Amino acid sequence: MTEAVKRRYDNSRRQAQVRATRLRVIEAAKRLFTEDGYPATTIEAIAEAAEVPLPTLYRLFGSKRALLAAVLDTSFGGDDQPIAFGDRPAQRAARDETDPAKMVTAFARIARDIMDRSSAIQHVLATAAQVDTDAADLLNEIRRQRHTGQSRIAAALAATGALDPGLDKTEAADIVYAMMSPEVHRILTVERGWPADRYEHWIARSLATLLAAGQRPPASPAGSAPAAAERTERPLRISGGDAYLTAGACCRDGLPSWPERDFLPAPVVMTGVRQGWEAGSSARVRMCQATSAREMDLIVTRSLA
């Protein structure tokens, strides 16, 4: 008599398919929430955009609120791995850093990366919370989690003995919570047009103010102004009231408003342009404020013609 051999069922392929479907739904939901807003986006629209049967979507997420939470989680972490944010390698490495200056630099980089991924969807949540109770509950939950997570920055500084003795950990945690908030990020990067590099540098400098005097890194010359190439004004060509970027780097009071590269061939909305300029004449821009990917308000200071 031969002994029956039981085969082990390998469900790895099935798990990969489920994960791929889940990610597809999350990506579709993030796009629709960002484009149309949370209240106006229906579960049915998300299922259709993701090309997933509605029962499957409900089986994976259960509710629209749970789907929004999943979108936020993947935006914060950068992937769908079931790893707590505080246990991720970058966070652990930053907390384990023994040099206080390097520690605040590492946390600034983490803050920049999180905001790069999640700023838009966090704004969707904050806006939806004003009219939707589920969104309001989720926003409060995320704020509690953010305060708990960001308080670890103050705790890590205190553990190295680097925290300013005039601050206790609770006060320092509240300061970190405020300066690293999505609201402040939006003010600086959307309203004021700061690029991500400048935001990251500001966070690092701001966190350094929490350090004891002897632990603070030396101030950069001239407040770490952008490189000369970045401060070069970008020539514009005036054509029938529209402006087209040609070369160089545009700036606003010395602060670059977008990365050093050719930007867009599309027209740029202009304000404050002097009357009587001929089509094809040139100008330099002293101030500019990005209001969207395709639109900027510009103040032209002089003609080069």
C-alpha positions as CSV (number, residue, x, y, z in Angstrom):
1,M,0.0,0.0,0.0
2,T,1.4,3.4,-0.9
3,E,1.0,6.3,1.5
4,A,-0.9,9.2,0.1
5,V,1.1,12.3,-0.4
6,K,-0.6,15.6,0.3
7,R,0.3,18.4,-1.9
8,R,0.8,21.9,-0.5
9,Y,-1.4,24.5,-2.1
10,D,0.6,27.4,-3.5
11,N,-1.5,30.5,-3.5
12,S,1.2,33.0,-4.2
13,R,-0.1,33.6,-7.7
14,R,-3.6,34.3,-6.3
15,Q,-2.2,36.7,-3.7
16,A,-0.2,38.5,-6.4
17,Q,-3.4,38.9,-8.5
18,V,-5.3,40.2,-5.5
19,R,-2.6,42.7,-4.7
20,A,-2.4,43.9,-8.3
21,T,-6.2,44.4,-8.3
22,R,-6.1,46.2,-5.0
23,L,-3.4,48.6,-6.2
24,R,-5.3,49.3,-9.4
25,V,-8.3,50.3,-7.4
26,I,-6.2,52.5,-5.1
27,E,-4.6,54.3,-8.1
28,A,-8.0,54.8,-9.7
29,A,-9.5,56.1,-6.5
30,K,-6.6,58.5,-5.9
31,R,-7.0,59.9,-9.4
32,L,-10.7,60.4,-9.1
33,F,-10.6,61.8,-5.6
34,T,-8.0,64.3,-6.6
35,E,-9.8,65.3,-9.8
36,D,-13.4,65.3,-8.7
37,G,-13.2,65.5,-4.9
38,Y,-14.1,62.8,-2.3
39,P,-17.9,63.5,-1.9
40,A,-18.6,63.6,-5.7
41,T,-16.7,60.4,-6.4
42,T,-18.8,57.3,-6.3
43,I,-17.7,53.7,-5.6
44,E,-19.3,52.8,-8.9
45,A,-17.1,55.3,-10.7
46,I,-14.0,54.0,-9.1
47,A,-14.8,50.4,-10.0
48,E,-15.4,51.4,-13.6
49,A,-12.1,53.3,-13.8
50,A,-10.2,50.4,-12.3
51,E,-12.1,47.9,-14.4
52,V,-12.9,45.9,-11.3
53,P,-16.4,44.4,-10.6
54,L,-18.2,46.3,-7.9
55,P,-18.6,43.2,-5.6
56,T,-14.8,42.7,-5.8
57,L,-14.1,46.3,-4.8
58,Y,-16.4,46.0,-1.8
59,R,-14.8,42.7,-0.8
60,L,-11.3,44.3,-0.9
61,F,-12.2,47.5,0.9
62,G,-15.6,47.3,2.4
63,S,-16.5,51.0,2.1
64,K,-15.6,54.3,0.5
65,R,-14.0,55.6,3.7
66,A,-11.8,52.5,3.9
67,L,-10.7,53.0,0.3
68,L,-9.8,56.6,1.1
69,A,-7.8,55.4,4.1
70,A,-6.0,52.9,1.8
71,V,-5.2,55.7,-0.7
72,L,-3.7,57.8,2.1
73,D,-1.7,54.9,3.6
74,T,0.0,54.0,0.3
75,S,0.6,57.7,-0.3
76,F,2.3,58.1,3.0
77,G,4.4,54.9,2.8
78,G,5.0,55.0,-1.0
79,D,3.9,51.4,-1.4
80,D,1.3,48.9,-0.1
81,Q,3.7,46.9,2.1
82,P,2.1,46.1,5.5
83,I,4.9,47.9,7.4
84,A,4.1,50.6,10.0
85,F,5.4,53.9,8.9
86,G,7.6,54.3,11.9
87,D,9.2,50.9,11.3
88,R,10.2,51.7,7.7
89,P,14.0,51.8,7.0
90,A,14.3,55.5,6.4
91,Q,12.5,56.3,9.6
92,R,14.5,53.9,11.7
93,A,17.7,55.1,10.2
94,A,16.8,58.8,11.0
95,R,16.0,58.0,14.6
96,D,19.2,55.9,15.0
97,E,21.4,58.7,13.7
98,T,23.8,59.9,16.4
99,D,24.7,63.2,14.7
100,P,21.9,65.7,15.5
101,A,22.5,67.8,12.3
102,K,22.4,64.6,10.2
103,M,19.3,63.5,12.0
104,V,17.3,66.7,11.3
105,T,18.5,66.5,7.6
106,A,17.2,62.9,7.4
107,F,13.8,63.8,8.9
108,A,13.5,66.8,6.5
109,R,14.1,64.5,3.5
110,I,11.4,62.1,4.8
111,A,9.0,65.0,5.2
112,R,9.7,66.2,1.7
113,D,9.1,62.7,0.3
114,I,5.9,62.2,2.2
115,M,4.5,65.5,1.0
116,D,5.6,64.9,-2.6
117,R,3.4,61.7,-2.5
118,S,0.5,62.7,-0.3
119,S,0.0,66.5,-0.4
120,A,-2.8,66.4,-3.0
121,I,-4.8,63.6,-1.4
122,Q,-4.4,65.2,2.0
123,H,-5.9,68.4,0.7
124,V,-8.7,66.3,-0.8
125,L,-9.3,64.8,2.7
126,A,-9.2,68.2,4.5
127,T,-11.7,69.7,2.0
128,A,-14.0,66.7,2.2
129,A,-13.9,66.8,6.0
130,Q,-15.9,70.1,5.9
131,V,-18.9,68.4,4.4
132,D,-18.6,64.6,5.0
133,T,-18.6,63.1,8.5
134,D,-16.7,60.0,7.5
135,A,-13.9,62.2,6.0
136,A,-13.9,64.3,9.1
137,D,-13.5,61.3,11.3
138,L,-10.6,60.0,9.1
139,L,-8.9,63.4,9.2
140,N,-9.0,63.5,13.0
141,E,-7.6,60.0,13.1
142,I,-4.8,60.8,10.7
143,R,-4.0,64.0,12.7
144,R,-3.7,62.0,15.9
145,Q,-1.4,59.5,14.1
146,R,0.7,62.2,12.6
147,H,1.2,63.9,16.0
148,T,2.2,60.6,17.6
149,G,4.6,59.8,14.7
150,Q,6.2,63.3,14.6
151,S,6.6,63.4,18.3
152,R,9.2,60.7,17.9
153,I,11.4,63.3,16.2
154,A,11.5,65.3,19.4
155,A,12.0,62.2,21.4
156,A,14.9,61.1,19.2
157,L,16.5,64.5,19.6
158,A,16.0,64.4,23.3
159,A,17.5,60.9,23.5
160,T,20.7,62.1,22.0
161,G,20.9,65.0,24.4
162,A,20.6,67.4,21.5
163,L,17.2,69.0,22.3
164,D,17.3,72.6,23.4
165,P,17.1,72.5,27.3
166,G,14.6,75.4,27.1
167,L,12.1,73.0,25.4
168,D,10.4,70.0,26.9
169,K,9.6,67.1,24.6
170,T,5.9,67.9,24.6
171,E,6.4,71.4,23.4
172,A,9.0,70.3,20.9
173,A,6.6,67.7,19.5
174,D,3.9,70.3,19.0
175,I,6.4,72.6,17.1
176,V,7.3,69.7,14.8
177,Y,3.7,68.8,14.3
178,A,3.0,72.4,13.3
179,M,5.9,73.0,11.0
180,M,5.6,69.6,9.2
181,S,1.8,69.9,8.7
182,P,0.2,69.5,5.2
183,E,-1.3,73.0,5.7
184,V,2.1,74.7,6.0
185,H,3.4,72.6,3.1
186,R,0.5,73.7,0.9
187,I,1.1,77.4,1.8
188,L,4.7,77.3,0.9
189,T,4.6,75.0,-2.2
190,V,1.3,75.9,-3.7
191,E,0.5,79.4,-2.6
192,R,4.0,80.7,-2.5
193,G,5.4,78.5,-5.3
194,W,8.4,76.9,-3.4
195,P,10.0,74.0,-5.1
196,A,10.4,70.8,-3.1
197,D,14.1,71.3,-2.6
198,R,13.5,74.7,-0.9
199,Y,10.8,73.2,1.3
200,E,13.1,70.4,2.4
201,H,15.9,72.8,3.2
202,W,13.5,75.0,5.2
203,I,12.3,72.0,7.2
204,A,15.9,71.0,8.0
205,R,16.7,74.6,9.1
206,S,13.5,74.8,11.2
207,L,14.1,71.4,12.9
208,A,17.7,72.6,13.7
209,T,16.2,75.4,15.8
210,L,15.0,72.8,18.3
211,L,18.6,71.8,19.0
212,A,20.7,73.0,21.8
213,A,23.0,75.9,20.8
214,G,26.1,73.8,20.7
215,Q,24.4,71.2,18.6
216,R,23.1,73.4,15.8
217,P,24.8,73.1,12.4
218,P,26.5,76.3,11.2
219,A,24.3,78.7,9.2
220,S,24.8,78.5,5.5
221,P,26.2,81.7,3.9
222,A,23.4,84.1,2.9
223,G,20.8,81.9,4.3
224,S,21.6,79.1,1.8
225,A,20.4,81.1,-1.2
226,P,20.0,79.2,-4.5
227,A,23.0,78.7,-6.7
228,A,23.8,81.5,-9.1
229,A,22.5,79.6,-12.0
230,E,19.2,79.2,-10.2
231,R,19.0,83.0,-9.5
232,T,19.4,84.0,-13.1
233,E,16.3,85.6,-14.3
234,R,14.5,83.8,-17.1
235,P,14.0,85.7,-20.3
236,L,10.5,85.8,-21.7
237,R,9.3,86.6,-25.2
238,I,6.3,88.8,-25.3
239,S,3.9,87.9,-28.1
240,G,0.4,89.5,-28.2
241,G,0.1,89.6,-24.4
242,D,1.2,86.0,-23.9
243,A,4.6,85.0,-22.6
244,Y,6.7,82.0,-23.6
245,L,9.6,80.7,-21.5
246,T,12.8,80.4,-23.4
247,A,15.9,79.7,-21.3
248,G,17.5,80.2,-17.8
249,A,15.8,79.9,-14.5
250,C,12.9,82.0,-13.4
251,C,12.8,83.3,-9.8
252,R,10.6,85.2,-7.4
253,D,12.6,87.6,-5.2
254,G,15.6,85.3,-5.6
255,L,13.6,82.1,-4.9
256,P,13.3,79.7,-7.9
257,S,9.7,78.9,-8.6
258,W,10.2,75.7,-10.6
259,P,13.1,73.3,-11.4
260,E,15.9,74.3,-13.6
261,R,14.7,73.2,-17.0
262,D,12.6,74.3,-20.0
263,F,9.1,74.5,-18.5
264,L,6.1,74.6,-20.8
265,P,5.5,75.7,-24.4
266,A,2.0,76.8,-23.3
267,P,1.3,80.6,-22.8
268,V,1.8,82.0,-19.4
269,V,-0.8,84.4,-18.0
270,M,0.8,87.8,-17.3
271,T,-0.1,90.7,-15.1
272,G,1.6,94.1,-14.8
273,V,2.9,94.2,-18.3
274,R,3.5,97.7,-19.6
275,Q,1.4,98.8,-22.5
276,G,2.9,99.5,-25.9
277,W,5.4,96.6,-26.2
278,E,5.8,95.2,-29.6
279,A,5.1,91.6,-30.3
280,G,8.5,89.7,-30.2
281,S,10.2,92.1,-27.7
282,S,11.8,90.6,-24.7
283,A,11.5,91.1,-20.9
284,R,13.0,89.8,-17.7
285,V,10.9,88.6,-14.8
286,R,11.7,89.7,-11.3
287,M,8.7,88.1,-9.6
288,C,6.6,85.1,-10.4
289,Q,4.1,82.9,-8.6
290,A,3.1,79.5,-9.9
291,T,-0.7,78.9,-9.5
292,S,-0.9,75.7,-11.5
293,A,1.2,73.6,-13.8
294,R,0.3,75.7,-16.8
295,E,-0.4,79.1,-15.3
296,M,1.7,81.7,-13.5
297,D,1.2,85.3,-12.5
298,L,4.2,87.3,-13.6
299,I,5.4,90.8,-12.9
300,V,7.6,92.1,-15.6
301,T,10.1,94.7,-14.5
302,R,11.9,95.9,-17.6
303,S,12.3,95.4,-21.3
304,L,15.5,94.2,-22.9
305,A,14.6,95.5,-26.3
